[in-house]
Every structure is written in C-alpha cells, then in structure tokens.
C-alpha cells in the first residue's frame, strides 16, 4: 500500500521491483513512448489539486524460485512533468491543519507449497 502526493496535474507512476528487476508491469509492446509500469494511481478529486493524497494498493504473487535473500522495492515518479513526487504526504505538503502525513507498507508472505 503506497500513499503519495504529486505537485502537478500529470499522473504518478509506480513500479514494483524484485532486487533490480522490474516485476508486475503492463505490456507496452511496442514500447515507443509508453511506460511499462505496475500502476498509475488516480489523483483524488481530479488533477492539479496538490493538497489531496493518492493511495495505491499492489497485490502480486511472485515466484522467484530461489532460497537467497530478496529485496522488494517500489519506485515512483511523475509522468510528463518535472513535478514533485511526495511519499506519505500530499503533493504540496503545506504546514496546514487540512494536510496529513501517512504511512506506506510492504507486506511479504512466504507461501510454502
């Protein structure tokens, strides 16, 4: 579960990685100018309101076929803009009573089979 904010009306993008390999992404073949990404969460209340938070939930069953240590991570950014990507806050992150800070989590479960 990822909580974020962006400072512009363009969409944010999130990518899920196992170590340095991107996993769980859509087909962008032929790639061209499109991004192969895990999700593009919708900005609540429409684009451009930097005081609104955005939430995305990613569920993915990975089958890495290894007993070695694995690191999972999520990378985020803003498409088509030099805007700011804020993790766990709104895009503006102003010091106001209507602005909140939140938490993001990654839960990993080993499935014995």
DSSP file (Angstrom, degrees, kcal/mol; ACC not computed):
  #  RESIDUE AA STRUCTURE BP1 BP2  ACC     N-H-->O    O-->H-N    N-H-->O    O-->H-N    TCO  KAPPA ALPHA  PHI   PSI    X-CA   Y-CA   Z-CA
    1    1 A X              0   0    0      0, 0.0   104,-2.2     0, 0.0     2,-0.5   0.000 360.0 360.0 360.0 126.0    0.0    0.0    0.0
    2    2 A X  E     -A   56   0A   0     54,-3.2    54,-2.4   102,-0.2     2,-0.5  -0.962 360.0-166.0-121.6 129.0    1.5    3.3   -1.1
    3    3 A X  E     +A   55   0A   0     -2,-0.5    85,-3.1    52,-0.2     2,-0.3  -0.950  27.8 147.3-111.2 132.8    0.4    6.7    0.0
    4    4 A X  E     -AB  54  87A   0     50,-2.7    50,-3.0    -2,-0.5     2,-0.3  -0.925  31.8-149.3-153.6 172.7    1.7    9.6   -2.1
    5    5 A X  E     - B   0  86A   0     81,-2.2    81,-3.5    85,-0.3     2,-0.3  -0.974   9.7-152.5-145.8 156.1    1.1   13.1   -3.4
    6    6 A X  E     - B   0  85A   0     46,-0.4    85,-0.4    -2,-0.3    79,-0.2  -0.953  15.7-139.7-131.4 153.6    2.2   14.9   -6.5
    7    7 A X  S    S+     0   0    0     77,-1.7     2,-0.3    -2,-0.3    43,-0.2   0.352  82.2  49.0 -95.2   5.6    2.7   18.6   -7.1
    8    8 A X  S    S-     0   0    0     76,-0.3    40,-0.5     2,-0.3    -2,-0.1  -0.855  86.2-108.6-137.9 170.8    1.3   18.7  -10.7
    9    9 A X  S    S+     0   0    0     -2,-0.3    34,-0.1    38,-0.2     2,-0.1   0.546  85.4 101.2 -80.7  -7.9   -1.8   17.5  -12.6
   10   10 A X  S    S-     0   0    0      1,-0.1    -2,-0.3    37,-0.1    38,-0.1  -0.427  82.7 -95.4 -74.6 154.6    0.1   14.8  -14.5
   11   11 A X        -     0   0    0     67,-0.1    68,-3.0    -2,-0.1     2,-0.2  -0.316  29.0-128.6 -74.0 153.0   -0.2   11.2  -13.3
   12   12 A X  E     -C   78   0B   0     29,-0.6     2,-0.4    66,-0.2    66,-0.2  -0.553  20.5-149.2 -86.1 160.7    2.2    9.5  -10.9
   13   13 A X  E     -C   77   0B   0     64,-2.5    64,-1.7    -2,-0.2     2,-0.4  -0.992   6.4-161.0-133.5 143.8    3.6    6.1  -11.8
   14   14 A X  E     -CD  76  39B   0     25,-2.5    25,-1.7    -2,-0.4    24,-1.7  -0.980   3.9-168.5-126.2 137.8    4.6    3.2   -9.5
   15   15 A X  E     -C   75   0B   0     60,-2.7    60,-2.6    -2,-0.4     2,-0.4  -0.989  12.4-144.1-128.1 134.2    6.9    0.3  -10.4
   16   16 A X  E     -CE  74  23B   0      7,-0.6     7,-2.9     8,-0.4     2,-0.3  -0.822  21.2-170.8 -98.7 133.7    7.4   -2.9   -8.4
   17   17 A X  E     -CE  73  22B   0     56,-2.9    56,-1.9    -2,-0.4     2,-0.5  -0.943  24.3-154.4-125.9 145.3   10.9   -4.4   -8.3
   18   18 A X  E >  S-CE  72  21B   0      3,-2.8     3,-2.6    -2,-0.3    54,-0.2  -0.990  82.9 -45.0-109.5 115.6   12.5   -7.7   -7.1
   19   19 A X  T 3  S-     0   0    0     52,-4.2    54,-0.1    -2,-0.5    51,-0.0  -0.456 125.6 -26.7  52.6-120.6   16.1   -6.7   -6.4
   20   20 A X  T 3  S+     0   0    0     -2,-0.2     2,-0.5    -3,-0.1    -1,-0.3   0.337 119.1  98.9-101.9   8.1   16.9   -4.8   -9.6
   21   21 A X  E <  S-E   18   0B   0     -3,-2.6    -3,-2.8     1,-0.0     2,-0.3  -0.839  71.8-130.7-101.4 125.0   14.4   -6.5  -11.9
   22   22 A X  E     -E   17   0B   0     -2,-0.5     2,-0.3    -5,-0.2    -5,-0.3  -0.566  32.6-179.0 -71.4 131.1   11.0   -4.8  -12.5
   23   23 A X  E     +E   16   0B   0     -7,-2.9    -7,-0.6    -2,-0.3    39,-0.0  -0.845  50.6  33.2-125.6 163.4    8.1   -7.2  -12.0
   24   24 A X  S    S+     0   0    0     -2,-0.3    -8,-0.4     1,-0.2     2,-0.3   0.984  78.6 144.7  56.0  71.9    4.4   -6.9  -12.3
   25   25 A X        -     0   0    0     -3,-0.1    13,-0.2   -10,-0.1    -1,-0.2  -0.977  47.1-108.6-139.8 154.4    4.1   -4.5  -15.2
   26   26 A X        -     0   0    0     11,-1.9     2,-0.4    -2,-0.3    13,-0.0  -0.311  40.3 -95.3 -77.7 160.8    1.8   -4.0  -18.2
   27   27 A X        +     0   0    0      1,-0.1    -1,-0.1     9,-0.1     8,-0.1  -0.640  39.4 170.8 -77.8 126.8    2.6   -4.7  -21.8
   28   28 A X        +     0   0    0     -2,-0.4     2,-0.5     6,-0.1     6,-0.2  -0.254  25.2 178.9-125.1  42.6    3.8   -1.6  -23.6
   29   29 A X  S    S+     0   0    0      1,-0.2     2,-0.1     2,-0.1    -2,-0.0  -0.823  74.2  31.3 -98.8 130.0    4.9   -3.5  -26.8
   30   30 A X  S    S-     0   0    0     -2,-0.5     4,-0.2     4,-0.0    -1,-0.2   0.578  94.6-157.1 -68.9 141.7    6.0   -2.0  -29.0
   31   31 A X    >   +     0   0    0      1,-0.2     3,-2.1    -2,-0.1    -2,-0.1   0.906  34.1 148.8 -59.2 -50.8    7.2    0.3  -26.2
   32   32 A X  T 3  S-     0   0    0      1,-0.3    -1,-0.2     3,-0.0    -4,-0.0  -0.299  82.5 -25.9  53.6-127.9    7.6    3.5  -28.1
   33   33 A X  T 3  S+     0   0    0      2,-0.1    -1,-0.3     0, 0.0    -2,-0.1   0.446 112.9 106.6 -96.5  -2.9    6.9    6.4  -25.8
   34   34 A X    <   -     0   0    0     -3,-2.1     2,-0.4    -4,-0.2    -6,-0.1  -0.384  67.0-125.5 -78.3 157.1    4.7    4.4  -23.4
   35   35 A X        -     0   0    0     -2,-0.1     2,-0.9    -8,-0.1    -9,-0.1  -0.872   5.8-140.5-103.9 132.0    5.8    3.3  -19.9
   36   36 A X        +     0   0    0     -2,-0.4     2,-0.3    -8,-0.1    -9,-0.1  -0.824  46.4 160.6 -86.2 105.4    5.6   -0.3  -18.8
   37   37 A X        -     0   0    0     -2,-0.9   -11,-1.9     1,-0.1   -22,-0.2  -0.819  51.9-128.4-130.4 162.5    4.5    0.3  -15.2
   38   38 A X  S    S-     0   0    0    -24,-1.7     2,-0.3     1,-0.3   -23,-0.2   0.928  86.9 -19.0 -76.8 -48.1    2.8   -1.5  -12.3
   39   39 A X  B     -D   14   0B   0    -25,-1.7   -25,-2.5    19,-0.0     2,-0.4  -0.991  42.2-149.5-157.9 155.2    0.1    1.1  -11.7
   40   40 A X        -     0   0    0     -2,-0.3   -27,-0.2   -27,-0.2   -29,-0.0  -0.860  31.6-148.0-124.7  92.4   -0.8    4.7  -12.3
   41   41 A X        -     0   0    0     -2,-0.4   -29,-0.6     1,-0.1     2,-0.3  -0.318  17.1-114.1 -67.1 144.0   -3.0    5.7   -9.3
   42   42 A X        -     0   0    0     13,-0.2     2,-0.5   -31,-0.1    13,-0.4  -0.561  24.4-121.7 -76.9 136.7   -5.7    8.2   -9.9
   43   43 A X    >   -     0   0    0     -2,-0.3     3,-1.4   -34,-0.1    11,-0.1  -0.690  34.1-118.0 -77.5 125.4   -5.4   11.6   -8.2
   44   44 A X  T 3  S+     0   0    0      9,-0.6     5,-0.2    -2,-0.5     8,-0.1  -0.374  93.5  16.2 -66.9 138.2   -8.4   12.0   -6.0
   45   45 A X  T 3  S-     0   0    0     -2,-0.1    -1,-0.3     3,-0.1    -2,-0.0   0.614 127.4 -67.3  78.8  11.3  -10.6   15.0   -6.9
   46   46 A X  S X  S-     0   0    0     -3,-1.4     3,-0.9     2,-0.1     2,-0.0  -0.027  74.1 -50.0  92.0 161.0   -9.1   15.5  -10.3
   47   47 A X  T 3  S+     0   0    0      1,-0.2   -38,-0.2   -38,-0.1   -37,-0.1  -0.280 111.8  36.0 -68.2 151.7   -5.7   16.5  -11.5
   48   48 A X  T 3  S+     0   0    0    -40,-0.5     2,-1.3     1,-0.2    -1,-0.2   0.180  74.2 116.8  96.8 -16.5   -3.9   19.6  -10.2
   49   49 A X    X   -     0   0    0     -3,-0.9     3,-1.5     1,-0.2    42,-0.2  -0.706  39.1-177.2 -87.9  96.4   -5.1   19.6   -6.5
   50   50 A X  T 3  S+     0   0    0     -2,-1.3    42,-2.2     1,-0.3    41,-0.9   0.556  73.3  67.6 -74.0  -6.3   -1.7   19.2   -4.8
   51   51 A X  T 3  S+     0   0    0     40,-0.2     2,-0.4    39,-0.2    -1,-0.3   0.440  83.4  90.0 -92.2   0.8   -3.3   19.1   -1.3
   52   52 A X  S <  S-     0   0    0     -3,-1.5    39,-0.6   -46,-0.2   -46,-0.4  -0.763  72.4-131.7 -98.2 143.0   -5.1   15.7   -2.0
   53   53 A X        -     0   0    0     -2,-0.4    -9,-0.6    37,-0.1     2,-0.4  -0.533  12.6-146.2 -87.9 159.3   -3.4   12.4   -1.2
   54   54 A X  E     -A    4   0A   0    -50,-3.0   -50,-2.7    35,-0.3     2,-0.4  -0.969  10.0-163.0-125.6 140.9   -3.3    9.5   -3.5
   55   55 A X  E     +A    3   0A   0     -2,-0.4     2,-0.4   -13,-0.4   -52,-0.2  -0.980   7.7 179.9-127.1 137.5   -3.4    5.8   -2.5
   56   56 A X  E     -A    2   0A   0    -54,-2.4   -54,-3.2    -2,-0.4     2,-0.5  -0.999  10.1-160.5-135.9 140.4   -2.4    2.7   -4.5
   57   57 A X        -     0   0    0     -2,-0.4     2,-0.5   -56,-0.2    -2,-0.0  -0.984   6.7-166.8-121.3 129.3   -2.6   -0.9   -3.5
   58   58 A X        -     0   0    0     -2,-0.5     2,-0.5     2,-0.0   -19,-0.0  -0.969   5.0-176.1-117.9 124.1   -0.5   -3.5   -5.4
   59   59 A X        +     0   0    0     -2,-0.5     2,-0.3     2,-0.0    -2,-0.0  -0.986  15.3 162.3-116.1 126.9   -1.1   -7.3   -4.9
   60   60 A X        -     0   0    0     -2,-0.5     2,-0.8     2,-0.0    -2,-0.0  -0.963  32.8-145.4-149.7 127.9    1.3   -9.5   -6.7
   61   61 A X        -     0   0    0     -2,-0.3     2,-0.3     2,-0.0   -37,-0.1  -0.841  26.7-164.0 -93.3 110.1    2.1  -13.2   -6.3
   62   62 A X        -     0   0    0     -2,-0.8     2,-0.3   -39,-0.0    -2,-0.0  -0.712  16.3-166.3 -96.4 144.9    5.8  -13.5   -7.1
   63   63 A X        +     0   0    0     -2,-0.3    -2,-0.0     1,-0.1    -1,-0.0  -0.684  18.4 164.0-127.2  76.8    7.6  -16.9   -7.9
   64   64 A X        -     0   0    0     -2,-0.3    -1,-0.1     2,-0.1     3,-0.1   0.656  34.4-144.5 -74.6 -15.1   11.3  -16.1   -7.6
   65   65 A X        +     0   0    0      1,-0.2     2,-0.3     2,-0.0    -1,-0.1   0.921  59.0 108.7  52.2  52.1   12.4  -19.8   -7.4
   66   66 A X        -     0   0    0      2,-0.1    -1,-0.2     1,-0.1    -2,-0.1  -0.988  60.9-153.2-150.3 155.8   15.3  -19.0   -5.0
   67   67 A X  S    S+     0   0    0     -2,-0.3     3,-0.1    -3,-0.1     2,-0.1   0.339  70.3 104.4-106.8   1.9   16.2  -19.6   -1.4
   68   68 A X  S    S-     0   0    0      1,-0.1    -2,-0.1     0, 0.0     2,-0.1  -0.335  86.8 -81.6 -78.3 163.5   18.5  -16.5   -1.4
   69   69 A X        -     0   0    0     -2,-0.1     2,-0.4     1,-0.0    -1,-0.1  -0.402  48.2-161.5 -64.2 139.5   17.6  -13.2    0.2
   70   70 A X        -     0   0    0     -2,-0.1     2,-0.5    -3,-0.1   -52,-0.0  -0.965   9.0-151.5-126.8 142.0   15.4  -11.0   -1.9
   71   71 A X        -     0   0    0     -2,-0.4   -52,-4.2     2,-0.0     2,-0.4  -0.967   9.8-163.5-113.7 125.5   14.7   -7.2   -1.7
   72   72 A X  E     +C   18   0B   0     -2,-0.5     2,-0.3   -54,-0.2   -54,-0.2  -0.870  16.9 166.8-104.4 141.0   11.4   -5.8   -2.9
   73   73 A X  E     -C   17   0B   0    -56,-1.9   -56,-2.9    -2,-0.4     2,-0.4  -0.979  27.8-138.8-149.0 161.1   11.0   -2.1   -3.6
   74   74 A X  E     -C   16   0B   0     -2,-0.3     2,-0.4   -58,-0.2   -58,-0.2  -0.989  14.6-160.4-123.1 129.7    8.6    0.3   -5.2
   75   75 A X  E     -C   15   0B   0    -60,-2.6   -60,-2.7    -2,-0.4     2,-0.3  -0.887  12.6-173.6-107.5 141.7    9.8    3.2   -7.4
   76   76 A X  E     +C   14   0B   0     -2,-0.4     2,-0.3   -62,-0.2   -62,-0.2  -0.932  12.5 147.5-133.8 158.1    7.6    6.2   -8.1
   77   77 A X  E     -C   13   0B   0    -64,-1.7   -64,-2.5    -2,-0.3     2,-0.5  -0.955  43.7 -89.0-168.3-177.3    7.7    9.3  -10.2
   78   78 A X  E >   -C   12   0B   0     -2,-0.3     3,-0.6   -66,-0.2   -66,-0.2  -0.931  36.6-131.7-112.1 130.9    5.6   11.8  -12.2
   79   79 A X  T 3  S-     0   0    0    -68,-3.0     4,-0.1    -2,-0.5     3,-0.1  -0.575  80.0  -1.9 -80.3 142.9    4.9   11.2  -15.8
   80   80 A X  T 3  S+     0   0    0     -2,-0.2     2,-0.3     1,-0.1    -1,-0.2   0.714 116.9  73.4  58.2  29.5    5.4   14.0  -18.4
   81   81 A X  S <  S-     0   0    0     -3,-0.6    -3,-0.2     2,-0.1    -1,-0.1  -0.995  77.5-125.1-162.8 162.6    6.5   16.6  -15.9
   82   82 A X        +     0   0    0     -2,-0.3    -2,-0.1    -3,-0.1    -3,-0.1   0.060  67.6 135.7 -98.5  23.6    9.2   17.9  -13.6
   83   83 A X        -     0   0    0     -4,-0.1     2,-0.4     1,-0.1    -5,-0.2  -0.055  59.6 -96.5 -66.5 172.4    6.7   17.9  -10.7
   84   84 A X        -     0   0    0      7,-0.1   -77,-1.7    -7,-0.1     2,-0.6  -0.771  23.0-151.8 -97.3 135.2    7.4   16.6   -7.3
   85   85 A X  E     -B    6   0A   0     -2,-0.4     2,-0.5   -79,-0.2   -79,-0.2  -0.939  16.3-165.8-102.9 118.2    6.5   13.0   -6.1
   86   86 A X  E >   -B    5   0A   0    -81,-3.5   -81,-2.2    -2,-0.6     3,-0.6  -0.930   8.8-147.8-111.3 120.8    6.0   13.0   -2.4
   87   87 A X  E 3  S+B    4   0A   0     -2,-0.5   -83,-0.3   -83,-0.2     3,-0.1  -0.735  80.9   1.5 -85.4 132.2    5.8    9.7   -0.5
   88   88 A X  T 3  S+     0   0    0    -85,-3.1    14,-1.9    -2,-0.4     2,-0.3   0.725 122.8  63.5  66.3  26.4    3.5    9.6    2.5
   89   89 A X  B <  S-F  101   0C   0     -3,-0.6   -35,-0.3    12,-0.2    -1,-0.2  -0.959  90.4 -81.0-158.8 175.4    2.2   13.2    2.2
   90   90 A X        -     0   0    0     10,-0.6   -85,-0.3    -2,-0.3   -39,-0.2  -0.284  47.7-104.7 -74.5 170.1    0.3   15.4   -0.2
   91   91 A X  S    S+     0   0    0    -41,-0.9   -84,-0.2   -39,-0.6   -40,-0.2   0.837 121.9  39.1 -66.0 -32.5    2.0   17.0   -3.2
   92   92 A X  S    S-     0   0    0    -42,-2.2    -1,-0.2   -86,-0.2   -41,-0.1   0.815  82.1-165.2 -86.3 -33.0    2.1   20.4   -1.6
   93   93 A X        +     0   0    0    -43,-0.4   -42,-0.1     1,-0.1     2,-0.1   0.829  22.3 176.0  49.0  39.1    2.9   19.1    2.0
   94   94 A X        -     0   0    0      1,-0.1     2,-1.9     4,-0.0    -1,-0.1  -0.372  42.6-110.1 -71.1 153.2    2.0   22.6    3.4
   95   95 A X  S    S+     0   0    0     -2,-0.1     2,-0.3     3,-0.1    -1,-0.1  -0.557  74.3 127.2 -84.5  74.8    2.0   23.1    7.1
   96   96 A X  S >  S-     0   0    0     -2,-1.9     3,-1.4     1,-0.0    -3,-0.0  -0.890  72.1-116.4-130.9 158.6   -1.8   23.4    7.4
   97   97 A X  T 3  S+     0   0    0     -2,-0.3    -1,-0.0     1,-0.3    -2,-0.0   0.687 114.0  57.6 -69.9 -17.9   -4.4   21.6    9.6
   98   98 A X  T 3  S+     0   0    0      2,-0.0     2,-0.4     0, 0.0    -1,-0.3   0.359  91.5  86.7 -93.6   5.7   -6.0   20.1    6.4
   99   99 A X    <   -     0   0    0     -3,-1.4     2,-0.3    -5,-0.1   -47,-0.1  -0.877  59.8-170.4-105.8 136.8   -2.8   18.4    5.4
  100  100 A X        -     0   0    0     -2,-0.4   -10,-0.6     0, 0.0     2,-0.4  -0.812  17.7-140.2-121.0 163.7   -1.9   14.9    6.7
  101  101 A X  B     -F   89   0C   0     -2,-0.3   -12,-0.2   -12,-0.2     2,-0.2  -0.945  27.2-174.8-117.3 146.4    1.1   12.6    6.6
  102  102 A X        -     0   0    0    -14,-1.9     2,-0.4    -2,-0.4   -99,-0.0  -0.633  19.5-112.3-131.5-175.5    0.5    8.9    6.1
  103  103 A X        -     0   0    0     -2,-0.2     2,-0.3  -101,-0.0   -15,-0.1  -0.940  15.4-153.2-125.5 147.4    2.4    5.6    6.0
  104  104 A X        -     0   0    0     -2,-0.4     2,-0.3  -102,-0.1  -102,-0.2  -0.897  16.9-166.6-115.2 150.0    3.2    3.2    3.2
  105  105 A X        -     0   0    0   -104,-2.2     2,-0.4    -2,-0.3    -2,-0.0  -0.964  18.8-157.9-138.3 152.6    3.7   -0.5    3.8
  106  106 A X        -     0   0    0     -2,-0.3     2,-0.5     2,-0.0   -34,-0.0  -0.996  14.2-167.5-125.8 124.8    5.1   -3.6    2.0
  107  107 A X        -     0   0    0     -2,-0.4     2,-0.5     2,-0.0    -2,-0.0  -0.961   3.7-171.7-114.1 124.4    3.9   -7.0    3.3
  108  108 A X        -     0   0    0     -2,-0.5     2,-0.4   -36,-0.0    -2,-0.0  -0.962   1.3-173.3-118.1 131.0    5.7  -10.1    2.1
  109  109 A X        -     0   0    0     -2,-0.5     2,-0.6     2,-0.0    -2,-0.0  -0.980  19.3-137.4-123.8 135.6    4.5  -13.6    2.8
  110  110 A X        -     0   0    0     -2,-0.4     2,-0.7     2,-0.0    -2,-0.0  -0.809  17.3-152.7 -90.5 127.0    6.3  -16.8    2.0
  111  111 A X        -     0   0    0     -2,-0.6     2,-0.4     2,-0.0    -2,-0.0  -0.886   6.4-147.6-103.2 115.9    3.9  -19.4    0.6
  112  112 A X              0   0    0     -2,-0.7    -2,-0.0     1,-0.2     0, 0.0  -0.676 360.0 360.0 -83.6 129.7    5.0  -23.0    1.3
  113  113 A X              0   0    0     -2,-0.4    -1,-0.2     0, 0.0    -2,-0.0   0.375 360.0 360.0-153.2 360.0    4.0  -25.3   -1.4
